[in-house]
Amino acid sequence: MLKNKILILFAHPLFEKSFANRIIAGHIPDSENITFHDLYELYPELDIDVKYEQELLKQHDIIIWQHPMYWYSCPPLLKQWIDMVLEYGWAYGKHGLALQDKIIFQAITTGANAENYSEEGLHLFTIPELLRPFSQTAKVCRMEYLPPFVIHGTHKIDEQTCHEKAASYARLLTYLENNEVDILKIQEFFYMNDWMQSKNI
């Protein structure tokens, strides 16, 4: 059976100090079809190898930007990656078709709880609203952008709950690896987590 190849573009400048993200990364399935690509480990001097990154993208069907929410966006190296790797004429523009129809979404952690991300909450906006620059980037590159997988409240999360959330992410990756992705159906949901619950994944 044909399997989907998944590229996880992981960006966390303080990974070694991150309780939640270390547990999440530790649950990522060991599969030849899943590539865990730690940007800060590979590029400690922030000198991104653009051609290498583009070749990696071409080799995978599903791309995941995995990162903590930093000031309503992503860590700086991931932003630099987007600025440099997604070149005009390659990723977008009249002849920029390299990423057309590839699937992309974000797997993010937030220190604050879910209720803080609403019009009435502390942060005033929902997570999908805050991620609109990323969804629009995907649209310009002719990619299929899916709702994010989100783990909230990591500043206060206990170890058992964190392992449960990480195991859920692992199940998602395994499902995406081994199944055809119903893009239109998933896009109906607010979070990827909600779609997973509807499918009992």
N, C-alpha and C positions, 0 to 999 in steps of 0.2 A: 504494500500500500504506500502511495506517495505521501510523504510527511512534509509538513511545513517547517522551514528553517527559521529560527527565531534569533534575532540579535538584540541583546540587552545592552544598551548604552548607559552604563552606570556612572553617575557623577556625584561624588560626595567628598568634599575637601578634607573632612575630618572623619573618614570612615573608621579608623582605628578606635575612635572615641565614641562611635555611635552604637549605643546598645541595640536599638531597634533594627537598624539597617544591617548590622552584622548577623543578627538572627535571620532576617529575611534572606540575605545573600546565602546563608548557610543551608537554606531549604531549597534553593534552586536545583531542579533535577539535573543529575549527571547524565547528559545525553549528547550524542554527536550532532544533534540537530539544534541544540541550544548553545549559543555563544555568549558568555558573560564577559563583557568588554569594559574594564575599569579604566575610565579616561584619566583619572588623576594618578593612577599607578603607572600607566603607560607614558603619560606626558607631564611629569613633575615640573618641567620647565615651561609648560604650556605651548610647546612647539609641535603643533598638530601636523601629522603627516597626511595631507589632504588626499593624495592619490590612494594611499593605503586604506583610508576610511571609506572612500568612494567604492573601492573594490569590495570591501566588506559589505557595504550596503547592497551592492549588486548581487551578492551571493546569498542573500537572505530574503525571505518572503514577508516576515513580520518584524517590525522594528519597535522596540520599546525604549522610550526615554525614562529611565528610572532614576529618581532623585528626590531629595527632601525639598519641601517648599521653602525657598529662601526669599523673604521679602516679596511674596506674591509672584515669584518667578522661580527660575532654576539657578543653581550655582553657576559662577562665571565661566567655568571651563566649558560647560555644556552650551552656554550662549555663544562662546567663541567657536565651538564646534559647528553650531548652526550657521554662524556668519561665514565661516571659511569653507566648510565641506559642501554646503548646498549652493554650489556655484551656478551663476547664470550660464545658460547654454548646456549645462549638464543636468541640474536638478529642476530648473524652471526656465521659462522663456520659450520662444517658438520651437526651438530644437532641443530643449532640455527635457528629455523624456525618460531619463534613466530610472526614475523612481515611480513612474506611472503605475497605478493600481496596486502598489505595495500597501500593506496595512501598517498603521502606526497608532500607538496610543502611549499614555504615560502611566507609570506606576509610581505614586508619590506617597510620601509620609508628611504629616503635619504635626507640629507639637500641640496645637490647639484642638479642641474637640469639634465634632461635626457641626454642632449648633452655632458655633461662632462664625461659620461661613454661610451667612444668609443676610437678607436685607435688614433683618432685625438684630442680627448678631454683631459681635465685636468688629468683625472684618468687613461687614456691609455687603459683600459679594459672595456668590457661590463659587465653588472650585471650578466648575466649567466656565463661568464668566471670567475668572482670573486667568484661565488657560487659553483664552481666545487667541492671543498672539501665536500660540503653538498650533492650534487648529487651523488658523488662517495660513500659517507657513506650510502645513501639510496640504491644504487645498491648492495653494499656488504651485506646489510640486506635484500636483495631480495624484496625491496619495489618498487613501481611505482612512480618515481619522475616526477612531473609536473613543467612547467615553473612558475616563481614567479609572484605574484601579487605585483605591485610596485607603490608606491606613491612618486614621485620625488619632490624636491624643497620645503621641509617642513620648511626650515629656513625663507622662504619669502612668504609662502602661506597665502592667506587671509582666513578669517573664512568661508565665503560662499563657496569658492572653496573646502576647507577642508571638509565641510559637504557633498558636492557633491561627493567627492572621497570616503568618508566614507560610503555614501549611496550605492555607486557602490560595495564596499566590502560586504555590507550587502546583496545586491542582489545576489552576487556570493555565499555567504554562504547558502542562501535560495535555490538557484538552486542546489547546490551540495547536500544539504540535501534531496531534493525531486526528484532527477533525477539520472538515471544511468549515470555514468561518462564515456565518450568516451575518454579513455586514449590516444590512438594512435592519434586521431584527435587533442587533446589539445597539445600534444607534438610537433606538427608541428609548433606551434607558439613561438615567441620570449618571450613574456610576457603573463601571464594569461589574462591581460587586453585586449590584442589584440584578443584573442579567444572570450572573452566576447563581444567585439564590433562586431565580425563576426556573433555572435548569437543574437545580440540585447538584451543582458541581462542587 
